[in-house]
């Protein structure tokens, strides 16, 4: 274990040992191992065949994490330390402040509350995709729950028995950045009405300008819950291939383009039995993803690069390998496909939980299948699972660099 990480973990343990003077304090230690099989298909595999070493995706990794959370009066803190070992490469360590903010009442009888500092603020109602997560913009469907990092912000909130609103100034004063890293004002409105929960959202960003959204969730019966979310964006930045780029191109043939008037929509529901068997089903549309025509052009470009590689001289093969590796930039948008279907079946029995889920792309048949099992004790949480990327040979998911991944993790909380 590296010295910086050891010192960070000792500091966290020391803080936890002195936590008697704090209002709240907790420490989590987690170890997580992964074993991954690279895909033999896709542009990165083809690039690696032309020039070995292009695919640097780790086959094995060991991650050690520690997070200490504490609250003293109005101050809340979450400190994080990590040590990562990938294959036979040099280990890396880092430490970060995930959250550090002050919160409390603002204005006495007015009912206003404030938060100031770095804080995690998560919005929206979906599970696999959240169009209106306008502040946190967390990564969804991680294998093991992640220690997410908050953003610098000033938040003012008001709550009543049936209503609430939140106004957030995130990344104040930041002149650069885009997406979740840009300076923006975000607003959420909430109304509870019987079995219904209604949400309204608005955001004004330095780069992405204005967007508005709405969401609902309703408890239709003792067993059935339904939810939906939609968002309209005045503009956003997305990765698109340059149709004028040379073949092969001497520079990255992808660019960040401004897309005007993009839309995102999610509809879903959860059915749960008395025996804790639960089925979640969600569909979402994301116009920020590459279209069917975009992916057809992407495949055609890859085929032409491979065709040139058959007869190319050695100096040109390196350039072709680099261009094939650049094809993976197409995976960088908020969704791989515009149409997406997600299903998850889970069951809890005592301390044990089992789950299986599939993300399916109806446009080309690609799918990501995951199975997992977890055990929860008083202090220990153990998890293990397997995720596989598959589908027809020309599907986008089948072109991803990873074929399957097995993982196991152990978390100790005190």
N, C-alpha and C positions, 0 to 999 in steps of 0.2 A: 504494500500500500504506500502511495506517495506521501511525502512529508506534509505538503499543504493540505491534503485531504485528512490525514491523521490529526493534524492540528485543528482543522475545522470540526471534525467529529468530537474531539476531546473538548473543544469549546462548547459545542452543543450539549454534551453530557454534563459539563460543569454548570451550564446555565440551568439545565433540567434539575440538577441536584440542589440548586439554590432557589428552586421555584416556590418555596414556602411563602415568600413575600409577594408572590404574584396572585392575581385573582384566578387565572386559569393557566395551565401549562401542560404540554404534551410533547412527546418525542416519538418519532417513528423511524425505525431502521429497516431497510429493505435490501435484499439481494435478489437479483434477477439474472438468470442465464438463458441464452438463446442459441439455437443451432439452426442454421438456414441452408437451404439448398438453392443454388442459383438456377435460373431458368436457362434452358438450352435454346430457347427461341427469343426473338426480339432483337432490336437494334443494338442494345448493349452487348448481348452475347455474340452477335455478328462482329461487332467492333473488336471484342476481345479475341475472337478467332483470327482476325486479321493482324492484330497487334496485341499480344498477350500483355496483361497488366492494365488494360483499359477499364475492366470491371473491378472496382475496388470494394464492392459490397462485402461486408464481413460475413464469413461463414459461421463463426462462433463469437460470442461476446459475453462478458460478465459485467454487470452493472451493480454497483453498491451505492445506495442513496441514504441520506439522513435528512429529516425535516423536523425542526423544532418550532412549535407554535406556542405563543404566550400572549396573555392580555394583562395589562396592569392599568387600571383606571381607564382612560380614554384611548390608550395606545395599544395597538394590536401588531404583532410581528410574526412573520414566518420566515425562518432562515433555512437555507438549503445547501447541502454539500453532496458532490457526486464524484465517483471514481469509475472510469470506464476502461476496460481492457478488451480490445478487438483483435481476434486472431493472434498473430505474433507481432503486431505493431506495438509501438511504444504506448504505454498507458497514458491516459489524460485525466486530469482532475480539475474541478472547478467548484466554486462556492458562489452563492447568490442570495440576495434578499428577495424572496418571492413576494412578500407583502410587508409593508411597514406604513401604517396609517393611524391617524387619530380620528375618533368618531364620537359623537355625542349629540345632545339636544342643542338646537340653535334657535334662540328667540323665546325661550321659556314656554308660555302658554300657547304659542303659535303652532306647536306640534311639529315643527321642522326639525329634521335631523341632518347631520353633515358627516362626511368622510373626506379626509384630506391626506394624500400620500399615495403610495403604491398599493393598489388593491385589486383583487379579482372580482369582477362584476359580470356575471353570466346571465344572459337573457334567453328567451324563447322557449318553446314547448316541445320541440322535436327531440328524438333520440339520436338517430344516425346523421341528421343534417339540421342545421339551425340557421335559416336565412337571416333572422333578426337578432343574432348574437352580435350586436353592433359595437360593444365595448371589448369584451374578452376575446371573441373570435377564436374559441378553443378548438383544438384538433379533436375530431370525433372518432369513435370506434378504436381507441387505443387498446392494445392487448391487455395491459394492466393499468389501472387508474393512475394517471400522471400527476406529478406535482406541478401544477400550472403556475405560471408567474403572472402577477397582476400588472397593471399599467398605471403610470402616474396620472392622477386625476383629482378633481374636486367634484364631489357628489352631494346634492341636496335632495332630500326625500321627505315625503309626507305620507302618513298612513292613517286610515280610519277603519271602521269595521267592515266596510264594503268596497272601499276605493283606495288607491295609492298612486303616487306619481314619483318619478325619479328624473332628475336632470343632471347630466354628467358632462363635465368638461375634461376630456381625456387628452393626454399628451400636450398639456398647455405650453404654448410658446414654441413648439417644435416646427422648424421651417422646412424640413425634408421628410421623407417617409411616405408610405402609401398603405392602404388597407388599414389594419389595426394599429399601425405605427404612425399614422398621420394625426395631426391635431384636429379635433372634431368636437362638436356639441351633439349629444345624444339624449333623447327624451323617451321615457316609457310611461304610458298611462295604463292603469289596471282598474277593472270594474268586475265585482262579483255579483251575479244575479241568479239566485236559485242554484241550479245544477251547473250553470255556465260560468266560465271565467273568460273575460274578454281583455285583450291587450292591444294597445296601439303604440307604434314606434315611429320615431323620426330621427334623422341624422343629417348633420351638415358638416362635411369634411373639407379640409383645405385642398385636397387633391381630387377626391371623388364627388365633391359637391353634395347635392341633396339626395336623400332617399327616404321613402316612407314604407311602413309595413303594418301588418295586423296579424293577430293570432287568436285562436280560441281553443279551449278544452272544455269538454262536457262529460259528466258522469251520466251516461245514458241508462245504466242499470247497475245492480250490485256487481255484475261481472264485466261490463263493457264501458270503456272510456274511449272517446274520440277526440282528435286534435287536428289542428291545421295551422299553417303559417304561410304568409305571402309577403313579398317585398319587391318594390320597384325602385330601381337605381337610375338617377339622372345620367351618371357615367361611372365607369370603372375601368381599371387597367387589367388586361388579360394577355396571355401569351398566344401569339399567332405567328405562323410561318410566313416568311417573306417570299411571295410567289416569284419575285424577280431575282432571287438568290442564285448564284452560279452553282453548278453541280460538278465537282464538289465546291463548296464555298470556303474562302480563306478566313472568314469570320463567322460568328454565330448567326445562322440563318433564321433566327427567331427574334422577335421584338415584342416589347410591351406596347400594345396598342390601346387607345382609348375607345371603349365600346359605349355607345350612348343608348339609353333606354333598355337596359338589361332587366330581366325579371327572374324571380325564383319563387317556387311554390312547393309546399309540402302538405300532404294529407296522410293521416295515420290513425291507428287505433290499437288498443290493448284489451285483450280478453283474458280474464283471470278466474280460475276456479277456486273453490273452497280448499282444495288440496295444494294450493300454491303453485299450480301449473299455469304459466302465463305465455300467451302468444302475442307478439308485437308485429304489426305489419305497417310499413310506410312506403309511400311513393313520393319522389320529388322530381321536379323539373328545374333545370339550371341552365339558363341561356348563356352563362359565362363559360360553359364548357365548349370544347370544339364540336362542331356540327358533324353530321354524317359525311358531308362533302369534304370538310377539313380532314377527317380521318382517312378518307379515300385518297386525297392528295398526299397525306403523310405516308400511307402504304406505298403509293406509287414512287415517291421519292426514295424510300428505303429500298424498293426493288431495283431502281435504277443504280443506286450506289452499289448494291451487291453485284449487279451485272457488270459494272465497270471494274469491280475488284477482281473478277475472274481473269482479266487479261492485263491488268494495270502493272506497270513496273514497280519495283520495291519502293522508290521514293514517294510515288503517288499513293501507295497502299496506306501509308501512315495518315495522309490527308483524308482518305476515304474512311479509315477507321475513326478519325476524329469527327467526321460528319455523321457517321452512324451513331456515335455516342451522343452527339448533339440532338438526335431525334428524341431522346428522353425528355427534352424540354417541353414537349407536348403534354407531359403528365403533370405540369405544374399549376394548372388552374384549380378552381374550387371543387370541381367534380370532373371525373374522367369523361362521362357521357352526359348528354342533356337529359335523357330519361333514365331513372334509376328506381329499382325496387329492392326493399330490404325487409327481411323476415327474421324474427328471433324467437326461439322457443326456449323457455327456461323453467326450471323446477327447483324449489327449495324444500328440503326435508331436514329439520333440525339444524345442525351446524353445517350441513352439506348443501351445495348449490351446483346444478348442472345447467349448461346452456349450449345451444347450437344456433348459429345464424348464417345467413347467406345474403350477400349483396349481388344482385343480378342486373346485368345491362341488357335490356330487351332489344336494343338496336343491333347488337352483334353477338349476343349469347354469352359474353364473358361473365365470370362469377368468382367471388371470393367467399370461401366457406371456412367457418371457424367453429371449433368445438372446445369447450373448456369445463373445468371442474374446480371448485373452490371449497375450502373448509375454514370456518371462522370459529376460533376459540376466544377465551377471555382476552388474551393479549396477542395471540398468534393468528395470522391469516396466511393460508397456503393456497397457491393457485398454480394450475398447469393447463396447457392447451396446445392446439395445433391449428395453424391457418394455412390454407392452400389457395393459390391463384390458378385458375384454369379456364377452359372454354375452347371454342373453335380456334384453330391455329392462327386465323387472321383477326381474332378479337383483340381489343385493346388490352384487356386484363391479362390475356395470355402473353402479351408482349412485354409485360413488366419484368424487371430484373430478377424478381424472386419467384420461385416455384412453390416452395412450402417452408414453413417456419414452425419450430417447436419451442416452447418456452416453459419455464417454471420459475416461481417467485415465492419468497417467504418474507413476511412483514411482521415485525415485532413492535408493538405499541405500548408505551408506558408513560 
